[in-house]
Amino acid sequence: MRGTTVCPYCNTRFKITKAQLEAHHGMVRCGHCQQAFDTGPNFTPDQLDLQLELPILDKPLAPRESKVAVLQPMTLAEQVAFVDDDDGGFQFKRRIWPWAVASLLLLFILLAQSVYFFRVDLAAKIPASKPALIAYCRLLKCSVPLPQHTDLIGIESSDLEADPANAGLITLDALLRNRAPYAQAYPNLELTLNDIQDKALARRTLTPANYLPPSENASDGLQANHEINIKLHFNTGSLRPAGYRLVLHYQNN
């Protein structure tokens, strides 16, 4: 006959055979904590045998008083397969499933948080995921904007020229280039007109709606490894700028 027993010192569960039950009056040594103990009180048969009577010692043998069989702990597969009777005791399946559910729940929450915080980069680098990310953001009342990496977008060239035929009129020519391997949001352009001492005379921030030609859609962004030429005309009135400064930035940066 086979069954299971529990070490009273470390609560390790073991498979035990009839031969081990009968040898040394049921005394064995735990293979985990090395303590000797009587298998009788905590023995549970695999199949109930009402005829079995375990010998019980009047006095448990001390570890050094007798050589006893050493039991090895049950394997994980044996523990998973083991379910105790209705009278109580250890039930591995009942203990493991709450932890498994909790672990899966924590993993799901971590994944959801990661998707939320990295949704912009995910949509840029994996375009096929953008529809799902947009649907996800509808639940969280968020959005999936285009990336805004100023280190990967820049002004390749710019020039400010006065119109000799019209006093006070100037023309700005600039070339923007997106060096990223994905589309980026169009930046704002800040134009500053300076005097001969390089002091600011006037400053204006140009949004994409101010400088994009009608053929361009701001919501599409500046495509990967593409450039766009900007040409704008300004009336400076009585100002006589001697120089200028043009920088780009994003509103949230």
KOLVO-355850 format. One line per 8 residues: their letters; for each residue x, y, z of N, C-alpha, C, O. Coordinates in pm, whole numbers, plus 50000, padded with zeros to 5 digits. Each point is the difference from the previous one (the first is absolute). Layout:
% residues N
a) X Y Z X Y Z X Y Z X Y Z; ...
This chain:
% residues 253
mrgttvcp) 50085 49881 50000 49915 50119 50000 50089 50125 50000 50107 50000 50061; 49849 50105 49871 50074 50125 49994 49914 50112 50059 49878 49991 50005; 50190 50114 50038 49929 50115 50053 50094 50118 50011 50108 50000 49941; 49852 50100 50135 50082 50118 50020 50009 50030 50148 49910 49966 50077; 50200 50100 49962 50018 50044 50137 50065 50137 49998 50054 50042 49898; 49941 50027 50214 50051 50136 50009 50100 50007 50114 49974 49952 50110; 50143 50109 49862 50099 50022 50105 49946 50105 50097 49967 50111 49956; 50022 49859 50174 49945 50099 50096 50095 50116 50027 49960 50098 50063
ycntrfki) 50167 49892 49890 50098 50106 50028 50003 50106 49889 50010 50120 50028; 49981 49835 49846 50011 50097 49889 49880 49995 49906 49995 50073 49902; 49906 49840 50130 49876 49989 49920 50024 49954 49857 49917 50025 49913; 50196 49907 50062 50025 49945 49868 49919 49871 49984 49996 49917 50091; 49940 50067 49792 49915 49883 49975 50080 49894 49924 50079 50032 49911; 49899 49841 50125 50073 49888 49941 49903 49890 49957 49893 49980 50059; 50147 49949 49836 49936 49873 49967 50065 49891 50086 50121 50002 50021; 49799 49904 50028 50054 49896 50086 49935 49866 49965 49883 49994 49962
tkaqleah) 50195 49899 50050 49953 49866 49966 49973 49919 50126 50035 50041 50111; 49901 49843 49870 49969 49912 50112 50128 49952 50069 50005 49987 50122; 50098 49986 49796 50126 49952 50058 50060 50105 50094 50053 49966 50106; 49937 50161 49855 50054 50106 50085 49915 50018 50125 50051 50038 50106; 49819 49936 49882 49913 50010 50117 50034 49893 50104 49998 50026 50120; 50034 49854 49832 50024 49888 50090 50141 49999 50055 50024 49946 50108; 50071 50113 49819 50139 49998 50045 50020 50102 50112 49944 50109 49996; 50135 49855 50103 50039 50090 50111 49878 50058 50072 50003 50114 50046
hgmvrcgh) 49891 49807 49963 49879 50043 50071 49942 50128 49941 49943 50081 50073; 50071 49937 49798 49944 50119 49935 50086 50124 50009 49960 50106 49952; 50158 49883 50109 50088 50117 50011 50079 50020 49871 50053 49905 49944; 49954 50219 50010 50076 50035 49880 50075 50130 50028 49975 50068 50100; 50117 49966 49809 50072 50127 50012 49964 50089 49880 50002 49954 49886; 49964 50170 50141 49962 50096 49895 50122 50031 49913 50105 50038 50050; 49879 49944 49819 50109 50030 49908 50023 50149 49980 50095 50040 49934; 49815 50042 50124 50012 50146 49983 50068 50065 50121 50096 50075 49985
cqqafdtg) 49852 49894 50136 50058 50063 50120 50080 49902 50085 50058 50039 50102; 49947 49834 49856 50079 49897 50067 49949 49962 50139 50073 49937 50076; 49803 50101 49958 49944 49962 50130 49929 49865 49988 49939 49970 49897; 50071 49949 50209 49930 49872 50004 49861 50021 50057 49982 50077 50093; 49919 49852 49849 49864 50016 50049 49920 49873 49972 50038 49917 49917; 49851 50070 50153 49910 49885 49985 49902 50030 49887 49933 50104 50000; 50059 49805 49903 49913 50023 49885 49852 49978 50030 49914 50044 49925; 50058 49889 50187 49862 49961 50029 49902 50114 50016 49896 49998 49933
pnftpdql) 50129 50101 50152 49898 50103 50026 49958 50080 49877 49884 50040 49990; 50208 49982 49918 49969 50084 49884 49985 49919 49871 50007 50057 49891; 49975 49812 50121 49991 49917 49880 49860 50006 49939 49899 49992 50070; 50099 50024 49795 49874 49996 49925 50014 49897 49889 50084 50019 49911; 49838 49873 50089 50014 49897 49895 49946 50051 49867 49907 50080 49996; 50154 49871 49893 49949 50033 49868 49858 49945 49983 49914 50067 49942; 50063 49815 50108 49866 49939 50000 49971 49956 50143 50079 49927 50061; 49809 50118 49991 49970 49975 50140 49996 49850 50029 49929 49926 49933
dlqlelpi) 50149 50029 50167 50005 49859 50042 49968 49996 50149 50084 50033 50084; 49794 49928 49948 49957 50002 50139 50067 49891 50083 49996 50004 50123; 50068 49898 49811 50062 49890 50073 50141 50035 50044 50059 49927 50081; 49998 50184 49867 50139 50032 50030 50009 50061 50139 49927 50094 50032; 50161 49854 50047 50029 50059 50130 50149 50025 50007 50079 49907 49988; 49960 50217 50032 50141 50035 50007 50051 49981 50141 49933 50039 50096; 50184 49903 49919 50057 49989 50135 50039 50138 50049 50058 50078 49925; 49912 49952 50198 50034 50130 50059 50096 49977 50115 49972 49918 50088
ldkplapr) 50139 50150 49913 50100 49986 50105 49956 50074 50126 49940 50107 49992; 50090 49835 50120 49974 50072 50125 50092 50120 50013 49966 50102 50060; 50153 49882 49880 50097 50108 50007 50068 50011 49865 50064 49904 49956; 49924 50211 49974 50063 50014 49869 50151 49983 50010 50063 50042 50097; 49992 49896 49802 50144 49982 49997 50067 50131 49967 49954 50073 49912; 50153 49959 50156 50078 50120 49970 50082 49975 49876 50028 49884 49968; 50012 50219 49960 50074 49980 49876 50126 49918 50018 50038 49927 49908; 50030 50080 50207 50126 49928 50018 49981 49864 50063 50096 49924 50014
eskvavlq) 49780 50041 50026 49978 49874 50068 49981 49885 49903 50019 49885 50040; 49944 50139 49837 49974 49892 49907 50012 50050 49858 49971 50116 49971; 50073 49796 49943 50002 50034 49857 49860 49984 49944 49935 49897 50021; 50018 50206 49908 49866 49994 49943 50008 50033 49852 50099 50055 49953; 49793 49909 49974 49996 50029 49856 49987 50151 49978 49928 50069 50073; 50141 49981 49826 49995 50143 49966 49902 50020 49887 50014 49940 49893; 49886 50143 50130 49899 50027 49898 50039 50123 49919 50051 50098 50055; 49926 49897 49815 50025 50113 49912 49869 50075 49975 49895 49936 49984
pmtlaeqv) 50109 50197 50012 49876 50076 49977 49933 49961 49870 50065 49957 49905; 49802 50058 50091 49924 49972 49879 50041 50096 49890 50033 50116 50026; 49965 49836 49850 50027 50087 49886 49882 50094 49979 49891 49977 50053; 50132 50130 49870 49893 50096 49972 49883 49932 49930 49884 50031 50029; 50145 49878 49879 49893 49930 49928 49915 49917 50096 49878 49993 49985; 50189 49943 50115 49925 49921 50096 49913 50088 50089 49888 49963 50035; 50166 50156 50002 49922 50090 50085 49879 50055 49926 49892 50010 50057; 50127 50024 49815 49888 50051 49922 49892 49894 49985 49881 50030 50004
afvddddg) 50162 49843 49980 49904 49892 49981 49929 49962 50129 49894 49939 49998; 50166 50099 50116 49944 49959 50129 49890 50094 50045 50019 50122 50000; 49867 49823 50038 49890 50078 50059 49957 49925 50125 49969 49881 49995; 50029 50190 50118 49967 49936 50127 49851 49967 50005 49924 50038 49911; 50035 49889 50195 49859 49964 50015 49920 50117 50054 50057 50106 50026; 49816 49878 49989 49911 50108 50043 50018 50037 50146 49945 50101 50045; 50132 49819 50032 50014 50028 50142 50097 50113 50028 50014 50041 50115; 50055 50009 49783 50094 50111 50021 50139 49958 49962 50020 49898 49934
gfqfkrri) 50078 50181 50107 50137 49970 49968 50048 50081 49882 49935 50095 49956; 50178 49865 49994 50064 50073 49891 49935 49970 49868 49982 49884 49964; 49981 50219 49964 49944 49984 49866 50073 50098 49908 49970 50119 49995; 50125 49827 49934 50090 50085 49920 49924 50078 49894 50027 50118 49977; 49877 49814 49957 49928 50067 49893 49923 50121 50052 49995 50104 49935; 49946 49881 50185 49922 50110 50054 50090 50116 50041 49955 50114 50002; 50171 49858 50031 50091 50107 50040 50064 50068 49880 50028 50120 50005; 49995 49807 49888 50076 50056 49889 49915 50087 49909 50053 50096 49943
wpwavasl) 49817 49875 50040 49925 50076 49900 49979 50146 50036 50001 50083 49910; 49981 49955 50221 49989 50145 50026 50127 50075 49963 49994 50112 49949; 50124 49826 50078 50126 50064 49965 50015 50010 49849 50051 50100 49948; 49905 49796 49981 50009 50005 49854 49912 50110 49943 50041 50073 49910; 49837 49938 50143 49908 50105 49953 50056 50138 50033 49994 50091 49917; 50059 49926 50205 50057 50129 50039 50120 50036 49914 50015 50116 49961; 50069 49785 50008 50117 50027 49916 49958 50042 49859 50058 50092 49942; 49841 49839 50003 49951 50038 49867 49939 50139 50000 50015 50075 49905
lllfilla) 49914 49958 50203 49939 50132 50011 50105 50109 50006 49987 50103 49934; 50118 49875 50147 50110 50097 50010 50072 50015 49867 50039 50110 49961; 49980 49778 49969 50065 50004 49870 49916 50080 49901 50054 50078 49922; 49815 49903 50082 49910 50075 49911 50006 50150 50030 50005 50081 49908; 49994 49955 50221 50007 50142 50038 50131 50061 49955 50002 50112 49949; 50109 49815 50069 50130 50050 49957 50005 50020 49850 50054 50099 49950; 49889 49805 49977 49995 50011 49854 49916 50120 49957 50038 50074 49909; 49848 49945 50156 49911 50112 49965 50069 50133 50027 49987 50093 49921
qsvyffrv) 50086 49917 50191 50071 50123 50032 50112 50027 49899 50021 50114 49958; 50050 49780 50003 50108 50016 49902 49945 50048 49866 50059 50088 49936; 49829 49855 50022 49938 50043 49874 49959 50146 50008 50016 50075 49903; 49930 49966 50212 49956 50140 50017 50119 50096 49989 49993 50099 49927; 50114 49874 50146 50113 50092 50005 50083 50000 49872 50063 50101 49967; 49938 49788 49960 50082 49990 49880 49915 49995 49873 50046 49956 49895; 49828 50090 50114 49909 49989 49887 50048 50081 49880 49980 49959 49886; 50082 50156 50137 50046 50085 49889 50109 49928 49921 49994 49993 49878
dlaakipa) 50106 49954 50192 50110 49930 49933 49951 49871 49935 50045 49963 49892; 49861 49967 50175 49947 49876 49941 49928 50029 49869 50018 49928 49902; 49901 50177 50097 49926 50034 49878 50094 50043 49889 49975 49973 49883; 50137 50094 50154 50095 50047 49899 50081 49885 49942 50020 49993 49878; 50027 49917 50207 50088 49892 49955 49923 49877 49951 50054 49920 49923; 49820 50065 50122 49916 49889 49953 49869 50061 49951 49901 49997 50073; 50097 50058 49806 49879 50070 49951 49874 49915 50003 49890 50052 50019; 50125 49816 49963 49882 49914 50001 49930 49997 50135 49883 49962 50008
skpaliay) 50189 50078 50098 49939 49998 50133 49923 50128 50031 49932 50006 50103; 50078 50094 49813 49938 50129 50033 49848 49993 50014 49947 50060 50093; 49979 49870 49818 49855 49992 50020 49961 49941 50136 49907 50047 50065; 50165 49849 49976 49970 49939 50130 50035 50096 50113 49928 50006 50100; 50181 50069 49886 50038 50096 50103 49899 50114 50009 49970 50049 50109; 49979 49993 49779 49898 50106 49999 49873 49951 50070 49940 50073 50079; 50020 49802 49893 49882 49944 50066 50024 49987 50150 49909 50024 50080; 50212 49938 49959 50037 49989 50141 49993 50136 50069 49955 50011 50114
crllkcsv) 50089 50094 49814 50000 50133 50058 49859 50057 50013 49976 50088 50083; 49932 49865 49837 49862 50047 50015 49946 49962 50138 49922 50074 50059; 50121 49812 49992 49955 49957 50132 50063 50084 50110 49937 50025 50104; 50187 50019 49874 50074 50074 50103 49995 50150 49980 50063 50075 50074; 49861 49970 49825 49989 50144 49971 50137 50062 49970 50030 50110 50046; 50051 49819 49878 50131 50051 49961 50008 50004 49848 49901 49974 49932; 50215 50058 50015 50018 50007 49856 50132 49935 49962 50082 49968 50086; 49937 50012 49784 50124 49941 49949 50060 50100 49901 49984 49985 49879
plpqhtdl) 50085 50118 50171 50056 50101 49910 50123 49949 49928 50055 49895 50033; 49988 50181 49867 50124 49968 49930 50119 50030 50090 49991 50088 50086; 50121 49841 49896 50119 50027 50081 50050 50143 49982 49977 50062 49896; 50091 49989 50206 50055 50136 49997 50144 49996 50049 50031 50043 50111; 50057 49905 49806 50141 49987 50035 50080 50109 49928 50032 49988 49882; 49999 50117 50192 50070 50114 49938 50140 49964 49954 50055 50067 49912; 50005 49829 50145 50135 49962 49957 49999 49930 49865 50105 49982 49939; 49776 49978 50013 49991 49930 49872 49929 50083 49893 49966 49949 49893
igiessdl) 50010 50177 50137 49940 50089 49901 50071 50134 50010 50031 50046 50110; 49996 50016 49777 50078 50123 50006 49981 50088 49879 49937 49962 49901; 50121 50160 50111 49999 50097 49889 50128 49977 49921 50109 50030 50048; 49877 49918 49831 50116 49972 49916 50061 50130 49946 50122 50013 49991; 49794 50082 49975 50049 50130 49951 49890 50103 50016 49882 49967 50008; 50158 50160 49996 49902 50109 50009 50063 50128 49947 50122 50017 50002; 49793 50073 49951 50048 50128 49945 49888 50103 50012 49883 49969 49978; 50155 50155 50056 49903 50109 50012 50044 50112 49905 50109 50055 50015
eadpanag) 49806 49977 49889 50036 50100 49900 49898 50114 49999 49880 49980 50018; 50171 50140 49962 49913 50117 49985 49959 50013 49855 50074 49964 49908; 49804 50088 50072 49949 50021 49865 50041 50140 49955 49950 50099 50054; 50140 49911 49848 50047 50133 49959 49891 50085 49938 50011 50123 50001; 49885 49816 49946 49894 50077 49937 49894 50046 50099 49920 50089 49971; 50080 49849 50150 49899 50035 50099 50068 50017 50137 50039 49902 50063; 49973 50221 49980 50063 50028 50129 49917 49941 50112 49877 50011 50002; 50192 49926 50092 49932 49940 50115 49956 49857 49978 49958 49935 50095
litldall) 50051 50014 49782 49963 49861 49974 50125 49910 50003 50102 50033 49940; 49889 49855 50130 50109 49902 50006 49944 49862 49968 49881 49974 50018; 50206 49939 49935 49961 49864 49964 50089 49901 50074 50123 50008 49995; 49813 49897 50074 50073 49896 50072 49994 49871 49922 49891 49952 49966; 50225 49992 50005 50011 49867 49938 50066 49906 50100 50106 50033 50054; 49834 49852 49971 50058 49903 50093 49971 49858 49951 49898 49974 49936; 50193 49938 50096 49986 49860 49962 50004 49915 50126 50101 49997 50070; 49787 49934 49961 49991 49911 50116 50019 49856 49954 49953 49961 49893
rnrapyaq) 50118 49961 50188 50022 49860 49966 49979 49912 50123 50047 50031 50109; 49880 49860 49870 49978 49899 50105 50097 49885 49977 49989 49928 49901; 50105 50055 50190 50101 49895 49986 49959 49869 50069 50074 49902 49997; 49810 50098 50065 49953 49879 50069 49946 49899 49900 49955 50038 49892; 50050 49832 50142 49946 49896 49910 49849 49985 50013 49944 49898 49961; 49989 50203 50094 49855 50000 50015 49951 50144 49990 50078 50094 50016; 49794 49922 49959 49942 50134 49988 50003 50071 50135 49983 49938 50105; 50038 50194 49889 50001 50081 50121 49906 50119 49984 49968 50042 49889
aypnlelt) 49988 50012 50224 49913 50117 49997 50078 50120 49948 50120 50014 50025; 49811 50072 49902 50064 50124 49954 50027 50088 50123 49914 50014 50086; 50205 50046 49922 50032 50085 50115 49951 50142 49981 49956 50039 49892; 50051 50039 50214 49980 50144 49991 50132 50065 49960 50107 49950 50035; 49885 50159 49891 50119 50077 49962 49996 50136 50069 49899 50071 49994; 50210 49963 50070 50008 50131 50066 50096 50089 49922 50120 49971 49992; 49827 50137 49951 50079 50095 49921 50023 50126 50081 49905 50063 50046; 50221 49974 49972 50036 50121 50072 50077 50093 49905 50098 49958 49939
lndiqdka) 49857 50167 50050 50068 50101 49920 50087 50084 50092 49954 50050 50102; 50173 49966 49861 50096 50071 50084 50047 50129 49931 49997 50012 49878; 50048 50082 50206 50056 50123 49944 50148 49982 49973 50052 49889 50007; 50016 50220 49964 50141 49992 49963 50087 49958 50118 50112 49953 49981; 49836 50064 50142 50073 49960 50120 49956 49862 50049 50033 49958 50111; 49895 49974 49805 49952 49863 50028 49900 49996 50115 49987 49900 50070; 49941 50211 49949 49894 50002 50099 49867 49976 49930 49979 50041 49886; 49931 49891 50185 49872 49962 49940 49912 50122 49976 49977 50081 50089
larrtltp) 49975 49929 49788 49903 50103 49965 49857 49946 50003 49907 50070 50042; 50077 49808 49915 49868 49938 49997 50017 49849 50000 50102 49947 49955; 49799 49985 50096 50005 49854 50007 49860 49945 49972 49900 50055 50046; 50096 49836 49878 49871 49938 49970 50017 49848 49995 50097 49949 49944; 49807 49981 50116 49998 49854 49996 49902 49955 49893 49883 50038 50001; 50167 49882 49907 49920 49951 49888 49962 49855 50025 50087 49915 50013; 49786 50057 49992 49951 49863 50015 49993 49935 49862 50008 50070 49899; 49978 49798 50094 49986 49934 49870 49888 50058 49916 50010 50005 49877
anylppse) 49883 50041 50187 49889 50060 49925 50042 50130 49933 49939 50041 49901; 50165 50025 50153 50047 50126 49944 50093 49981 49880 50000 50081 49907; 50080 49812 50095 50102 49990 49896 49980 49885 49901 50066 49999 49895; 49846 49905 50133 49985 49888 49907 49921 50043 49876 49902 50074 50011; 50141 49881 49872 49922 50028 49878 49870 49920 50002 49990 49900 50071; 49910 50142 49853 49869 49932 50001 50008 49852 49964 49914 49921 50040; 50189 50040 49885 50011 49860 49959 50043 49907 50113 49990 49878 49987; 50058 50178 50125 50048 49918 50111 49895 49994 50111 49933 50099 50030
nasdglqa) 50054 49781 50030 49906 49980 50111 50080 49987 50129 50082 49909 50015; 49895 50183 50078 50077 50002 50124 49983 49870 50079 50095 49956 50065; 49788 49982 49932 49975 49878 50078 50081 49881 49948 50022 49904 50074; 50021 50101 49799 50082 49891 49944 50143 50007 50049 50070 49899 50002; 49975 50221 50037 50138 50017 50044 50099 50001 49886 49966 49972 49885; 50157 50062 50149 50109 49996 49903 50049 49857 49991 50047 49943 50099; 49943 49999 49783 50027 49857 49983 50146 49966 50024 50087 50087 49999; 49939 49785 50021 50135 49952 50030 50097 50036 49890 49973 49979 49882
nheinikl) 50142 50077 50159 50109 50034 49907 49952 50090 49886 50047 49987 49887; 49861 50102 50142 49950 50094 49900 50029 50143 50044 50032 50026 50116; 49957 50065 49789 50022 50142 50028 49888 50082 49937 49930 49954 49910; 50055 50168 50141 49897 50089 49948 50059 50141 49991 50070 50045 50091; 49900 50023 49799 50048 50136 49979 49892 50099 50043 49883 49986 49963; 50158 50112 50114 49907 50101 50052 50037 50135 49940 50117 50038 49999; 49784 50034 49953 50021 50134 49945 49891 50092 50053 49882 49981 49971; 50159 50120 50108 49905 50091 50065 50038 50145 49974 50118 50033 49989
hfntgslr) 49780 50054 50002 50022 50143 49978 49951 50077 50123 49894 49970 50055; 50183 50131 49987 49966 50081 50116 50013 50148 49966 50082 50041 49918; 49833 50037 50146 50008 50145 49989 50055 50052 50132 49933 49991 50103; 50187 50064 49895 50064 50046 50123 49963 50144 50035 50042 50050 50105; 49882 50017 49811 49961 50137 50029 50119 50092 50008 50082 50007 49907; 49929 50064 50204 50109 50095 50018 50127 49935 50053 50104 50065 50008; 49889 49807 50028 50119 49931 50051 50100 49979 49888 49963 49976 49885; 50163 50033 50150 50106 49977 49902 50095 49893 50058 50106 50032 50052
pagyrlvl) 49853 49843 49937 50084 49894 50058 50131 49984 49924 50006 50011 49877; 50099 49962 50201 50131 49976 49939 50036 49852 50004 50094 49958 49933; 49834 49964 50141 50026 49856 50008 49879 49928 50056 49897 50061 50029; 50116 49810 49985 49887 49922 50051 50052 49872 50065 50115 49961 49984; 49796 49976 50088 50028 49869 50060 49875 49914 49984 49889 50045 50030; 50130 49831 49924 49888 49908 49977 50028 49869 50074 50099 49933 49974; 49812 50032 50116 50014 49875 50075 49868 49925 49996 49894 50060 49980; 50114 49809 50040 49876 49920 50006 49984 49941 50138 50099 49977 50071
hyqnn) 49781 49999 49968 49970 49938 50129 49857 49945 49996 49920 50033 49912; 50052 49882 50185 49864 49949 50015 49936 50068 50120 50067 50037 50096; 49804 49978 49897 49927 50075 50102 50017 49937 50138 50005 50072 50099; 50004 49795 49908 50011 49932 50129 50142 49988 50048 50022 49953 50112; 50077 50086 49807 50140 49986 50038 50055 50130 50058 50117 50007 50038
